Amino acid sequence: MAEYSAFSLLKNAFTGNKDWKPAWRKPDPKASYDVIVIGGGGHGLSTAYYLAKEHGITNVAVLEKGWLGSGNVGRNTTAVRSNYLLPSNTRFYEHSMKMWENLSHDLNYNVMFSQRGCLNLAHTPAQFDDYARRGNAMRHLGVDAELMTVAEIKRLVPALDVSGSARFPILGGLMQPRAGSARHDAVAWGYARGADRRGVDIIENCEVTGFLRDGDRITGVSTTRGEIRAKKVALAVAGSTGRVMQLAGIDKMPIESHVLQAFVTESLKPIIDTILTFGMGHFYISQSDKGGLVYGGDLDGYNSYAQRGSLPIVDEVMSEMLALFPGLARVRMLRSWGGVCDMTMDGSPIITTGPLPGMYLNCGWCYGGFKATPASGWCFAWTIAKDEPHDFNAPFTLDRFYRGLVIDDKGQGATPRLH
Amino acid sequence: MLITCPYCGPRDVIEFTYQGDGNRQRPQPSSQDLDAWNAYVYDRLNPAGDHNEIWQHSGGCRAHLRVVRNTLTHEISSSGFARGDHKAAARHKSEAKS
């Protein structure tokens, strides 16, 4: 198995990079497993990793329809933060943040987690008050949060237009200094290698085409590589949740699938060394270690399973970027892409047992799943192993919508495209 | 993406507001059936393929439209007034009564 060190790097540099070993095996599926995890993205792989590491359950298969990390784990804009208002969200995401802070050591794989901070810009007095409220709520639960003045923001991001004549003048901001970004591919690969070493079978190009059932109970899956039985079948399929649940005969869910676009520019010298969000629209931007500006905005706004977006949103996102950074007008955009987000009715995720016996469900990450990757897998593994949720994910049930227990951080109501 | 409005003809998607799953049934305002209300507010059909959905031509004639659009390709196979459904439903109801 692949080991990385300064010595191996040097050795392979001199031998034409021919001796690198694969980081995980390519096993054929066995006839049965204790647990099948459907979905080889960040959440599925971290679930398998923590099942093996924390609960000693190693007879596990992760089934991925494409290649590993081909879905949202490789399509997000890599922001990691825990700046939520509601306690159940804050506790969960702060648990994730603490796991991020030690993730490279835990996996012995450099995920390049960089705590460069996340700054939400305020453009109206009411918004600044609202940020103060959220910052206080965060500090109340032990999460770091600091209000910043315009002068401090100007010092931190000199390229930002903080003048009074900006389209939406900046009045201040809320900073979470411990927030940051990580290299998303490394997260997928690190979890995959860690899970594989503990005996988990990662099976790529294996699409689930149906469920095996004994009455109501799920007893396995049929796939493009044959039938596989399992005591427990866990779903971590993000944007494909609607499709896979349909295979299990459940047509209606409190979820809509929407496409979210992201963009990257040509490489620039360091210009933004934090993560910035615009307060008068939906826009966020950071700079990758390679120098490209990575940014995105709103959903396209209608149900879609196409992993590509449409031009009106491209136009909107570019105008938002220029409202903040007029100096970037001549920078060339290099690439844009889309990912399918499973938007819930309250903007919060679902990690739960059921809804069918033998089934476990992890979904509803909206467009914030990447930062949750460690805690999502950790909580989901707990839920699968013990058949009950951990305190951290106990509020994220599927039936909360019908019991008046929604967790609507934005107070937006049951309109998924607005969360 | 162009959506064809029966009044205004084919128009760019930016003129329209998306209102989601068109299969939901709103219970009567006096209904106290909690399951029916929960289903109306929270449950959605979310197919990969043809999706029956409601759009409003909010930047135009403001009519509500029923559109069948493929969620994999974004191709629109039909569009028409949503209110036609209400008339048909009302007619169906009065026929059922008589």
Interface residues (C-beta under 8 A of the other chain):
Chain A: S240 G242 R243 Q246 D251 K252 M253 P254 I255 E256 S257 G301 Y302 N303 S304 Y305 A306 S310 P312 M345 F401 Y402 A414 T415 P416 R417
Chain B: M1 D12 V13 I14 Y18 G20 D21 L34 D35 N38 A39 V41 Y42 D43 R44 L45 N46 P47 A48 H51 E53 R69 T71 L72 T73 H74
